[in-house]
Amino acid sequence: MAYSKQHIANIAIENESSSPRTLPISIHIDTLGAATIAFGDSMSIRTNEYGLDDLRQALFDASRALMVQRCRQADEEREQQRQENYKRAKTLELLQNRNTDSVKETGTVLTETAEQEKEDISKVGLRTWGGNGEAREWGER
């Protein structure tokens, strides 16, 4: 069998060191049982099927770890927002109680700011998980 090389893919990925340009990556396999992954003109890796599988698993693990990190940060931000909303709701409740007492005594009503706070608090959504692992607010498309 004569030596031959088969093109598999060309991709471009975001790369911090080549920013704002992307880094071109090309992948080829050959009849000697090796794959060559070229990173632009600067570097290439030539490995067998087992090396590719190890690399693929490592890349998948890194991608998954980044997704988990992103979701945890989003959950922490959402929890912080929930706590702030809870504090605002308690403050609003106190304002409403004071205003209710004030209405009984003086005939005044809730301020526009308190009404806006009440509306903002009612917009807090429920979290759901999309099929791709993305966390979304309820009603978000």
KOLLOMI-974877 format. One record per residue (C-alpha): x, y, z. Coordinates in pm, whole numbers, plus 50000, padded with zeros to 5 digits. Layout:
! residues N
R | X | Y | Z
...
//
This chain:
! residues 141
R | 50000 | 50000 | 50000
R | 50139 | 50338 | 49903
R | 50165 | 50619 | 50151
R | 49873 | 50861 | 50143
R | 49741 | 51138 | 50359
R | 49372 | 51220 | 50417
R | 49246 | 51561 | 50524
R | 49001 | 51538 | 50815
R | 48927 | 51894 | 50922
R | 49029 | 52259 | 50929
R | 48909 | 52464 | 51223
R | 48994 | 52799 | 51374
R | 48980 | 52852 | 51748
R | 49004 | 53156 | 51970
R | 49356 | 53180 | 52106
R | 49467 | 53431 | 52367
R | 49824 | 53459 | 52233
R | 49718 | 53520 | 51872
R | 49433 | 53756 | 51960
R | 49250 | 53920 | 51786
R | 49313 | 53658 | 51517
R | 49208 | 53297 | 51552
R | 49447 | 53002 | 51544
R | 49401 | 52775 | 51241
R | 49419 | 52404 | 51315
R | 49434 | 52134 | 51049
R | 49401 | 51761 | 51104
R | 49519 | 51484 | 50872
R | 49557 | 51107 | 50900
R | 49792 | 50890 | 50699
R | 49828 | 50528 | 50593
R | 50104 | 50474 | 50854
R | 49840 | 50490 | 51129
R | 49921 | 50837 | 51255
R | 49731 | 51160 | 51283
R | 49890 | 51500 | 51244
R | 49739 | 51802 | 51414
R | 49896 | 52128 | 51294
R | 49851 | 52443 | 51502
R | 49901 | 52719 | 51249
R | 50256 | 52723 | 51118
R | 50418 | 52708 | 51461
R | 50361 | 52355 | 51588
R | 50225 | 52012 | 51502
R | 50157 | 51689 | 51688
R | 50189 | 51350 | 51520
R | 50043 | 51066 | 51723
R | 49862 | 50735 | 51693
R | 49500 | 50650 | 51769
R | 49565 | 50601 | 52142
R | 49735 | 50940 | 52168
R | 49436 | 51099 | 51994
R | 49197 | 50928 | 52235
R | 49398 | 51053 | 52534
R | 49407 | 51405 | 52390
R | 49034 | 51397 | 52314
R | 48955 | 51283 | 52670
R | 49178 | 51552 | 52820
R | 49014 | 51821 | 52605
R | 48668 | 51693 | 52698
R | 48759 | 51694 | 53070
R | 48892 | 52050 | 53045
R | 48581 | 52165 | 52857
R | 48353 | 52002 | 53113
R | 48548 | 52157 | 53405
R | 48509 | 52502 | 53247
R | 48135 | 52445 | 53202
R | 48096 | 52336 | 53566
R | 48296 | 52640 | 53679
R | 48080 | 52872 | 53467
R | 47757 | 52718 | 53600
R | 47876 | 52741 | 53961
R | 47967 | 53106 | 53915
R | 47625 | 53170 | 53759
R | 47458 | 52987 | 54050
R | 47656 | 53194 | 54302
R | 47559 | 53516 | 54125
R | 47196 | 53404 | 54113
R | 47203 | 53315 | 54484
R | 47354 | 53653 | 54567
R | 47081 | 53821 | 54359
R | 46817 | 53610 | 54534
R | 46947 | 53719 | 54874
R | 46949 | 54083 | 54766
R | 46593 | 54046 | 54637
R | 46491 | 53883 | 54966
R | 46638 | 54175 | 55159
R | 46456 | 54419 | 54930
R | 46132 | 54224 | 54975
R | 46170 | 54242 | 55353
R | 46241 | 54614 | 55330
R | 45940 | 54656 | 55101
R | 45726 | 54462 | 55344
R | 45835 | 54695 | 55623
R | 45762 | 54997 | 55402
R | 45421 | 54859 | 55314
R | 45342 | 54796 | 55679
R | 45451 | 55151 | 55764
R | 45253 | 55292 | 55472
R | 44949 | 55086 | 55568
R | 44975 | 55225 | 55921
R | 45033 | 55569 | 55771
R | 44725 | 55533 | 55545
R | 44517 | 55457 | 55848
R | 44654 | 55760 | 56029
R | 44719 | 56017 | 55753
R | 44568 | 55886 | 55429
R | 44907 | 55863 | 55238
R | 44982 | 55578 | 54994
R | 45284 | 55372 | 54887
R | 45554 | 55564 | 54706
R | 45633 | 55506 | 54336
R | 45974 | 55364 | 54438
R | 45812 | 55102 | 54658
R | 45580 | 55003 | 54373
R | 45881 | 54966 | 54138
R | 46060 | 54752 | 54400
R | 45752 | 54531 | 54423
R | 45746 | 54490 | 54043
R | 46121 | 54412 | 54026
R | 46089 | 54146 | 54292
R | 45801 | 53978 | 54109
R | 46021 | 53938 | 53798
R | 46263 | 53695 | 53968
R | 46243 | 53378 | 53758
R | 46281 | 53010 | 53825
R | 46595 | 52838 | 53698
R | 46577 | 52553 | 53453
R | 46840 | 52347 | 53273
R | 46842 | 52334 | 52894
R | 46925 | 52019 | 52704
R | 47280 | 52144 | 52645
R | 47358 | 52197 | 53014
R | 47296 | 52572 | 53000
R | 47127 | 52725 | 53302
R | 46848 | 52963 | 53202
R | 46596 | 53180 | 53374
R | 46236 | 53068 | 53338
R | 46080 | 53223 | 53029
R | 46420 | 53297 | 52865
R | 46455 | 53150 | 52516
//
